[in-house]
Amino acid sequence: MPERVVVQVRLPARLVRELDRLTEEGYYGSRTEAIADAIRHLLERYRRGGGLARVVRLYLLGRRPRPPKLEVDVDEAVRNIRESLGTDDPDRVMDILRGRVA
């Protein structure tokens, strides 16, 4: 059996009620199982994003300083986007990046 560590957390009562409901409905065997599954999902989401996504996320959360200003050739960036994604329409590009279209 893998090593287990006790971690004490304080959660809003509303979240605990929802955890209990999931447990009562049979989705999870216990609060511990539900919380462990939520943490696994969280960690997987961060792993999936890769290094650049982590840096951007930390910057947006205010935990990383602003990177040095980059010089960008806008025309070249648009060409790269068009070549990579098959479009340079901003709405379509965002839909592709958000995984809303193939």
C-alpha positions as CSV (number, residue, x, y, z in Angstrom):
1,M,0.0,0.0,0.0
2,P,1.4,3.4,-0.9
3,E,2.5,5.7,1.9
4,R,-0.3,8.0,3.2
5,V,0.1,11.4,4.7
6,V,-2.5,13.3,6.7
7,V,-3.2,16.8,5.3
8,Q,-5.5,19.0,7.2
9,V,-7.4,21.6,5.2
10,R,-10.3,24.0,6.0
11,L,-13.0,24.0,3.3
12,P,-16.1,26.0,3.0
13,A,-19.1,24.1,4.4
14,R,-20.8,24.4,0.9
15,L,-18.0,22.4,-0.7
16,V,-18.1,19.8,2.0
17,R,-21.8,19.4,1.5
18,E,-21.2,18.9,-2.2
19,L,-18.5,16.3,-1.5
20,D,-20.8,14.5,0.8
21,R,-23.5,14.5,-1.8
22,L,-21.1,13.0,-4.4
23,T,-20.2,10.3,-1.8
24,E,-23.8,9.6,-1.0
25,E,-24.6,9.2,-4.7
26,G,-21.8,6.7,-5.0
27,Y,-19.4,8.7,-7.1
28,Y,-16.8,8.3,-4.4
29,G,-16.3,6.0,-1.5
30,S,-15.3,8.8,0.9
31,R,-14.4,12.5,1.1
32,T,-10.7,11.5,1.0
33,E,-11.2,9.7,-2.3
34,A,-13.0,12.6,-3.8
35,I,-10.4,15.2,-2.6
36,A,-7.5,12.9,-3.8
37,D,-9.3,12.7,-7.3
38,A,-9.7,16.4,-7.4
39,I,-6.0,17.0,-6.6
40,R,-5.0,14.4,-9.3
41,H,-7.1,16.3,-11.8
42,L,-5.5,19.6,-10.8
43,L,-2.0,18.3,-11.0
44,E,-2.7,16.7,-14.4
45,R,-4.0,20.0,-15.7
46,Y,-0.8,21.8,-14.7
47,R,1.4,19.0,-16.1
48,R,-0.5,19.1,-19.4
49,G,0.1,22.8,-19.9
50,G,3.9,22.4,-20.2
51,G,6.5,24.8,-19.0
52,L,5.4,27.9,-21.0
53,A,1.8,27.5,-19.7
54,R,3.1,27.3,-16.1
55,V,5.2,30.5,-16.5
56,V,2.2,32.4,-18.0
57,R,-0.2,31.1,-15.3
58,L,2.3,32.1,-12.5
59,Y,2.7,35.5,-14.1
60,L,-1.0,36.0,-14.4
61,L,-1.4,35.0,-10.7
62,G,1.2,37.7,-9.8
63,R,3.8,35.1,-8.7
64,R,6.3,35.7,-11.4
65,P,7.8,39.1,-12.5
66,R,7.0,40.5,-15.9
67,P,9.3,39.0,-18.5
68,P,11.6,41.4,-20.4
69,K,9.9,43.0,-23.4
70,L,10.2,41.0,-26.5
71,E,10.5,42.4,-29.9
72,V,7.9,40.8,-32.2
73,D,7.6,41.0,-35.9
74,V,3.8,41.1,-36.2
75,D,3.7,40.1,-39.8
76,E,5.9,37.0,-39.1
77,A,3.7,36.1,-36.1
78,V,0.5,36.3,-38.2
79,R,2.2,34.1,-40.9
80,N,3.2,31.6,-38.3
81,I,-0.3,31.5,-36.9
82,R,-1.8,31.1,-40.3
83,E,0.6,28.3,-41.2
84,S,0.2,26.5,-37.9
85,L,-3.6,26.8,-37.5
86,G,-4.8,27.3,-41.0
87,T,-6.3,30.7,-40.2
88,D,-5.5,34.1,-38.8
89,D,-9.1,35.0,-37.9
90,P,-8.8,35.9,-34.2
91,D,-12.1,34.2,-33.2
92,R,-11.3,31.0,-35.0
93,V,-7.7,31.0,-33.6
94,M,-9.1,31.3,-30.0
95,D,-11.6,28.6,-30.7
96,I,-8.8,26.3,-31.9
97,L,-6.6,27.2,-28.9
98,R,-9.4,26.6,-26.5
99,G,-10.1,23.2,-28.1
100,R,-13.5,24.1,-29.3
101,V,-12.8,23.0,-32.9
102,A,-10.5,20.5,-34.5
